[in-house]
Amino acid sequence: MSIKQIDFGSNRLGFITILMAAAYLFSLLIRMIWVYQMGGVADFHWNGQLMINTNDGYYFGAAAQKALEGLHQFNPRLPDWLGSGVVFFTVLLTKYTPFSLDTVMLYLPAVVSSIVVVPIILIGRLYGSALLGFFAALIGSIAWSYYNRTMTGYYDTDMFSAMMPMFILYFLLATLETEKRIFMLLSALSIMIYPFLYDSGLSLIYAMGLLYMGYMVVFHRNDTFTWHSIILIAVALMGIPTVAKFVLIIGLYLLFSKTAFTQQKLMIAAGITVLLFLYTGNVFTLIWAKFSTYFYRGVDESGGLRFYEVAQTVREAGKIPFEMMANRISGSVAAVLAALAGYIVLVVRHRGFILALPLIGIGIFSLWGGLRFTVYAVPVAAISVVYLFYMLTFQVANRWARYGVVAALTGLVLYPNITHILGYKVPTVFSVPEVQALDKLSKTGSPKDYVLTWWDYGYPIWFYGDKNTLIDGGKHNHDNFIVSQMVCGESQLEAARLGRLAVEAYVAADYKKPAADILFRNNQPDQVEPNAFLESLRYGDITLPESTRDIFVYLPLRMLDIFPTVCTFSNLDLNSGQRYAPPFLYVTSQFQERQGMLLLGNGITLDQRRGVVSAGGQEVSLKAFYTTGLSSNGDVEVKSQLVKMDGTLSLIYMASYGRMLLLDDSVLHSNYIQMFVLGRYDPALFEPVETSPYVKIFRVKN
């Protein structure tokens, strides 16, 4: 039986519209759960609105601020609002509706991402049952991975990540199933606008386009319609300006409507356009670059010096177990196995659905490439699992009984996903005290100024602090070494000098090269020896460039949790790439005292009488014990006690935070621990701007 013969509900327009509205409302209401859960947390509100929960969202928010409020005029990293779909719609909605920018940023992901139900239901209708599409839409719109990356507050291009490929898939499927010219045009136009909405997934669309072309050549090469569609889609995929593509697509569409060409001429034209697409789109290089980024985990050896690669530290880019992949795609191992089986059955019975293979394939690739790739497979897996449910109920004669069984099985797939959503109580990126510190910073100095801190905090600093950063969520290259060295190094003089040199070099180079490459003359004949250069900053008598802007150092409490990772980027020899022994830092808030023993968790104990730390069957002497507290004006008060002169570890009790830090000397003497945790800074080099319990901001004195 063909799926087109399924009698499983009406496919009339009115009924389909009701199904789309119901599925959309379901998706939207599910995404309001987080708003309900976090609405009463005062520290998550700013400007009378809940803040967003993804760092990258502040990149697009800052770009919208630039268009709407004229901010960030000296930030070279922000896109034009007409060049990014997220920013474009944000600006329009903020400007022409009563909603504030904060409100648009919060709710836009939920509003846009829920549109994914439309192509899912349309695919169901295309194959004979909009009602089956409706069941699939319920799963596909809120399944684990898709929800995580499109929930309310997850303001990022991910709101288009699966929704737009599903529209493209539907138009391509409709093109080959119906051979209606309008779908050929819609396929090309949807592919054309895809980079405007989500350019990160361009390699996926290349794969879908190439698969469509190959499919049509293999199975429909004698149809004139095949070559028309290949030409239009190849033009849509070309790496040329969008306006030029639009003119060509419309022009060719009208030409094909009015003029008949021989098949030989069309084949030649198709071959030329495909070659032009492959050349202008730099297709194979792009696809390989995307894949190799997630397979390679070593040191960057592209230049003369060896810098640590950020992909090694990004959780989303790490290998994941099968169970995690299954949970994120379908909610459970059983559901994803059913989805894979359903996809195979669907392709066997309706071979055109093989066009969805890139979406399924990239979901499987997540096992090696990282969890971020699971999102693309969610809607196709939803369609596949519901189709399998239908096939399993094939022997149920009564239509409504079959409806009940499929609905019940759909509910079983929905259950673990909704359970996950109820427990997924992610916080906002920053809390109110942190935003207050940045708001104060925004009123200090000039928009030309730079803040040096880890890249995780770059975009929020733009948005709330109206300052620039050397590294950020999209620019974490060789300059990670500089910031890491400033934070993890033991010389505040080196940190102040390095910060000044890096910023001035980066600005003087018109933002075209990483500061580290400029300072070390990386890949140049007169390359600077890094260790000798850093040594001169610590002890040498050097001349700094003229100050053209203020430089601030941003040290938040939250950096404590990622401090070892931050230090990884400077804990290597840049000449050889050899890594040094890793610094030791153990942070815990789960500790208790019992009969002279301090239990620090994870099997780590401190014998307070002997001054010995035990862990994993080994004993290490404690060198010193520190207790810190905060005074009424925010200053850090420190009490210290020498335990054993020859000890190798120290213990810091941050009383005001309820945390214990067990650390070696390299971490203890690092600039971050000294300046933030112990409140020790050189007043000749740094001037405090903010000294709250959550954030310390220092201005580098010239």
PyMOL commands that set and color helices and strands:
alter all, ss='L'
color gray80, all
select helices_A, chain A and resi 3-5+13-31+33-38+42-44+57-69+81-83+85-96+101-126+130-142+144-148+157-160+163-178+181-220+224-237+242-258+263-280+283-295+310-312+315-317+322-330+333-349+351-369+371-392+399-423+432-442+455-465+479-488+492-508+515-519+530-539+557-568+665-668+671-677
alter helices_A, ss='H'
color red, helices_A
select strands_A, chain A and resi 45-46+49-50+299-300+307-308+450-452+468-469+551-556+585-588+592-594+597-601+604-607+612-615+618-630+636-642+649-654+659-664+686-691+695-700
alter strands_A, ss='S'
color yellow, strands_A
deselect
rebuild
show_as cartoon
